[in-house]
Amino acid sequence: MIFSIGDHVEMIKSGQKTQTRRRAGSYIVGRSYSIQPGRGKAGIVEGRIKITNKVKEYSTCSVISAEDAWDEGLYTPLKFEELYSRMYSGWFVRWAYTFEYVPRAQKKGRGFMTVYESNMYPETKTWNPFVGCRFDCLYCEKSFKRQLKRVSRNIGCPLCYTYTPHYHEHRLRKIPSAPNVFVVGTGDISFCDPDFVIRIFEAIEKHKPRIEKTYFFQTKNPVWFNKYLRWFKDNQDKVILITTLETNIINREISKAPTVIKRFQAFCELDYPRKVVTIEPVLEFDINEFSYWMSLLQDQGNLEYVWFGFDSKNCGLNEPSERKAQAFVDGLKALGIRVRGKSVRGLIV
């Protein structure tokens, strides 16, 4: 969106700025957009705006003075507006947008942590020099596996089609420009050969980004993190380690990954200062025990946030009720745990 730089941006930051358009346009509530000083000009790098609301408005009679309306045909302003609106029905209809200012980065500890609040993960692009997984999670069938089947048709890779662990070495040369990079977002990096893991690390070390970056490393086998803990700690200013805990109840029909209890224990024992737990897609859980798990991680002082979400692919999973999920989220927030997410079905996170 185009704004006058200066006062307008300051008004957005303070929550005072709105913007109207005669057409609804392509602006979508919940998405973030660059701040432009003029059409075709680059966005302001310090931050973006997030559309928080969009409503249709109708103008009142203000387009013409009483004198001009009379001159046009002995009309009153109200009568003139009525006739004018018949001729130009869209003139008096506008869409009013409200915004939230989203800064590029926020100081946190030794480095930076991006704070965008858009899709999973916020302002993130996946980087997939390695692809594939053998955990066969039920809910991946309609998400990652289906996505890779489409990709395989375009690039002619049969291993992508079957989600078999394999490599695309040429991708090591190009790390996405997003502020957050999900390393091996279409697979589980624990299946990656150690020699290739080192090459991924080397590519990150050689990369000279124009903006501060955060790299997400995620696996459902968090014991794997210990193999490379020294490198992670050396780069903790830009690396967050993540594991998935969909529930605290063991269900071997959902996945061949280590059980959620083993994942939780390994993640608790992991000596690393920047952790995130993903509870997506959330499955039926014991609210007291699951909350206790999160409290133990919180007490370690290194849990940056919990990512929470329901099944967005309609996989027919055994999910908790929205009421129970809200109670769980509220309990985490009461413990001082930051909760973020998508596909929350009206939950307040």
Steps between C-alpha positions, in 0.01 A plus 500: 500500500612854430533745788658837559814417691525660840170595659305215341741232618506651847120495506503133400744423781273672752187327367342823373529456124230362271487488124204502264472367146209517258564140402555205731821426314721201579584595857419209731437522873781328689762549226791740524607743227793727434481872570571689177583870466366498143368269232769264376745600773663259743337435836629649823741237632450583870153348506176404330130538567258225587136540395298446819151588377307596187144637498271645233401861556250733333573871467258762627390803299822694469592494133335829407409829667141620524578780253651266239217249539250778435694614194502148360120493475332652801592198709563474871834335585315188619302475175813558294679219684206267442505563126879487481511166683261353245734600221820403680393231746852426624597859576360512853619150597846470649699234680663617821814317613663505840863406552756374742865595460730196492871574555763298321673377812508538873800469729499177697797374701818479300342543160176577324169324481258589223153588620276485195153365571383352172498148369676193638765571565484883496676659201669169430612320187609139492843405374515142378844378393387177671148363456304209641415306813425142614282577801185464286289735712135461411435872465797555267317310228283802415765765564870443438465179300231644276706815449806299402300298249407822324861617510627169365292540186655839434862405563486134391618355832348157581647506854307818579185321386551218749637728776811284518793672676735643238705808405482800267858626521448799272270653764795542734604797288177696555367576849160677495497874564231483770591609854411151624621186324352159580790266428371180335139605533377214279653210687663406827865594516578207734500275188767713335848355458749660747733609221217686330392657829849651523461638149173665606681658795779622271250657261345691790840617620596626153170677444519878536139617538398864473273460803524307823383142453363233731538136399244246623622143543214262579482126555277243666816330621651772721780268619648579157572858608769376740716377211552857386449688824835673484417658162152599618642668810763681296216641289231541765449865409334385177383142564182376671450128567147363473323173566140394446284382790147456366382356832628331814314176425683223311330403174711275280239507222573867430874482441812283500695783663631460855212511746397839633635402843844425355491822299406705805770342719767551235395862444500568874849357534631697202741764628415782262384859568240543223217249469151492348233232533254448216161359600354473152291320409385472860360158600289404799707545817495486878482868588666474842796290389550685170495835681753362747730402213491853364560645848815291538634635173403853601682463832822432310485858375566416135151447356444788260140410419254219430352474150142373517254397230228257399500265202467728197484218243191316627682175570232373739726513804386453858512861618410668829194720516552869437397569858766264634760643263419853616535395864840348417618812318377724782687283750824533303463876482437511876837326541665777299536288187462686173253322268482560128331312222273456202188294423382580852124498416412808699725428797661802661875442499 
